[in-house]
Amino acid sequence: MIQLILGGARSGKSTLAEQRATASGKQVVYVATAQDLDGEMAARIDHHQTRRPNHWLTEEEPVALAEVLARHNTTDTLILVDCLTLWVSNLLCLDNGIHLEEQKQALLQQLSEQQSDVILVSNETGMGVIPMGKLTRRFVDESGWLHQALAARAHQVTLVVAGLPLQLKPAVTS
């Protein structure tokens, strides 16, 4: 099952994802896309690290998400990726986004072949004003297009606002 959890900054989306991962009863692989580039980000990373159970496997991967998903593609595993908007930022800043489309397509392809459960966490960035700068406009556009492609493939899509989950695409139970 693929779940997409969207929300604004500090909306509670990561907490919800972690709760769902814990409730799954599966081996959890936490994929962290954040990079420790400054003191403020280091504090955010530390906050997330201290909340995670020690028995979860953590993979720090800022770019090659499809490779990590493929490496842990087993039915007894749940992979939690936090967060996709940082991943898009990493790719845009790495090489002016030259490999963004390639990495995006690799991720979408891997998700279509994935046997493990996957929870994808991302910031919903398209609900505010249009950014002034070219790079930030591209970031919002790329994030929005990625979210649309993932929502089409996901079995469940949840928007989190003020810690409250709103099911945009409820999971279908058979």
C-alpha positions as CSV (number, residue, x, y, z in Angstrom):
1,M,0.0,0.0,0.0
2,I,1.2,3.5,-0.9
3,Q,0.2,6.4,1.3
4,L,0.8,10.0,0.6
5,I,0.5,12.4,3.6
6,L,0.5,16.1,2.8
7,G,0.4,19.1,5.0
8,G,1.9,22.5,5.8
9,A,5.0,23.0,8.0
10,R,4.4,21.8,11.6
11,S,0.9,20.5,10.6
12,G,1.4,17.1,12.2
13,K,2.0,15.1,9.0
14,S,5.3,13.5,10.2
15,T,3.7,12.5,13.5
16,L,0.8,10.9,11.7
17,A,3.1,9.0,9.3
18,E,5.2,7.8,12.3
19,Q,2.0,6.6,14.1
20,R,0.8,4.7,11.0
21,A,4.3,3.2,10.5
22,T,4.3,2.0,14.1
23,A,0.7,0.6,13.9
24,S,1.7,-1.4,10.8
25,G,3.6,-3.9,12.9
26,K,6.2,-4.2,10.1
27,Q,9.9,-3.5,10.0
28,V,10.2,0.2,9.4
29,V,12.8,1.8,7.2
30,Y,12.8,5.6,7.7
31,V,14.3,7.4,4.7
32,A,15.4,10.9,5.7
33,T,15.9,13.3,2.8
34,A,17.1,16.3,4.9
35,Q,20.6,17.5,4.7
36,D,22.4,19.1,7.7
37,L,23.4,22.4,6.0
38,D,23.0,24.8,8.9
39,G,22.3,24.9,12.6
40,E,18.5,25.4,12.2
41,M,18.2,22.3,10.0
42,A,20.4,20.3,12.3
43,A,17.9,21.1,15.1
44,R,15.0,19.9,13.0
45,I,16.8,16.7,12.1
46,D,17.6,16.1,15.7
47,H,13.9,16.6,16.7
48,H,12.9,14.0,14.1
49,Q,15.6,11.6,15.2
50,T,14.7,11.7,18.9
51,R,11.1,10.8,18.1
52,R,11.9,7.6,16.1
53,P,12.1,4.2,17.8
54,N,15.6,2.8,18.1
55,H,14.6,-0.4,16.2
56,W,13.7,1.5,13.1
57,L,16.4,1.4,10.4
58,T,17.3,4.9,9.1
59,E,18.6,5.6,5.7
60,E,19.8,9.1,4.9
61,E,19.3,9.7,1.2
62,P,18.9,13.2,-0.2
63,V,18.6,12.2,-3.9
64,A,18.3,8.5,-4.9
65,L,15.0,7.6,-3.4
66,A,14.1,4.9,-6.0
67,E,17.3,3.0,-5.1
68,V,16.5,3.0,-1.4
69,L,12.9,1.7,-2.1
70,A,14.3,-1.0,-4.3
71,R,16.9,-2.1,-1.7
72,H,14.2,-2.5,1.0
73,N,11.4,-3.9,-1.3
74,T,10.0,-6.8,0.8
75,T,6.4,-7.5,1.9
76,D,7.3,-7.4,5.6
77,T,8.7,-3.9,5.4
78,L,7.2,-0.4,5.6
79,I,9.3,2.4,4.2
80,L,8.5,5.9,5.5
81,V,10.0,8.7,3.3
82,D,10.2,12.1,5.0
83,C,10.1,14.4,3.2
84,L,9.5,14.8,-0.6
85,T,9.7,18.6,-0.7
86,L,13.1,18.5,0.8
87,W,14.0,15.9,-1.8
88,V,12.8,18.2,-4.6
89,S,14.8,21.0,-3.1
90,N,17.9,18.8,-2.9
91,L,17.5,18.0,-6.6
92,L,16.9,21.5,-7.7
93,C,19.9,22.8,-5.8
94,L,22.2,19.9,-6.7
95,D,22.6,20.7,-10.4
96,N,20.0,23.2,-11.2
97,G,17.4,20.4,-11.4
98,I,19.0,18.7,-14.4
99,H,18.3,15.2,-12.9
100,L,15.0,16.1,-11.2
101,E,12.8,14.5,-13.9
102,E,15.0,11.5,-14.2
103,Q,14.9,10.9,-10.4
104,K,11.1,11.6,-10.3
105,Q,10.4,9.0,-13.1
106,A,12.7,6.5,-11.3
107,L,10.7,7.0,-8.1
108,L,7.3,6.6,-9.9
109,Q,8.5,3.5,-11.7
110,Q,9.8,2.0,-8.5
111,L,6.5,2.7,-6.7
112,S,4.7,0.8,-9.4
113,E,6.9,-2.3,-8.7
114,Q,7.0,-1.9,-4.9
115,Q,6.0,-4.8,-2.7
116,S,6.7,-3.1,0.6
117,D,4.2,-0.6,2.1
118,V,5.3,3.0,1.6
119,I,4.4,6.2,3.4
120,L,5.4,9.4,1.6
121,V,5.4,12.7,3.5
122,S,5.5,16.0,1.8
123,N,4.7,19.7,2.3
124,E,1.7,21.0,0.5
125,T,3.2,24.2,-1.0
126,G,0.5,25.2,-3.6
127,M,-2.0,26.8,-1.2
128,G,-0.2,30.1,-0.7
129,V,0.8,33.1,-2.9
130,I,2.8,32.6,-6.0
131,P,6.5,33.0,-5.1
132,M,8.5,35.9,-6.6
133,G,11.7,34.1,-7.6
134,K,12.2,31.8,-10.5
135,L,13.7,29.0,-8.4
136,T,10.9,29.1,-5.8
137,R,8.2,29.2,-8.5
138,R,9.8,26.1,-10.1
139,F,10.0,24.4,-6.7
140,V,6.2,25.0,-6.1
141,D,5.4,23.8,-9.6
142,E,7.6,20.7,-9.4
143,S,6.3,19.8,-6.0
144,G,2.7,20.2,-7.2
145,W,3.3,18.0,-10.3
146,L,5.0,15.4,-8.1
147,H,2.1,15.4,-5.6
148,Q,-0.4,14.9,-8.5
149,A,1.5,12.0,-9.9
150,L,1.9,10.4,-6.5
151,A,-1.8,10.9,-5.5
152,A,-2.8,9.2,-8.7
153,R,-0.7,6.1,-7.8
154,A,-1.4,6.2,-4.0
155,H,-3.9,3.9,-2.4
156,Q,-4.5,6.6,0.3
157,V,-4.0,10.3,0.4
158,T,-4.3,12.3,3.6
159,L,-4.1,16.1,4.2
160,V,-3.1,17.1,7.7
161,V,-4.0,20.5,9.1
162,A,-3.5,21.5,12.7
163,G,-2.8,17.9,13.6
164,L,-6.1,16.7,12.1
165,P,-6.1,14.3,9.2
166,L,-8.5,14.8,6.3
167,Q,-8.8,11.8,4.0
168,L,-8.6,13.0,0.4
169,K,-8.4,9.5,-1.0
170,P,-9.5,6.9,1.5
171,A,-7.8,3.5,1.5
172,V,-10.1,0.9,-0.2
173,T,-10.4,-2.2,1.9
174,S,-11.4,-5.5,0.3
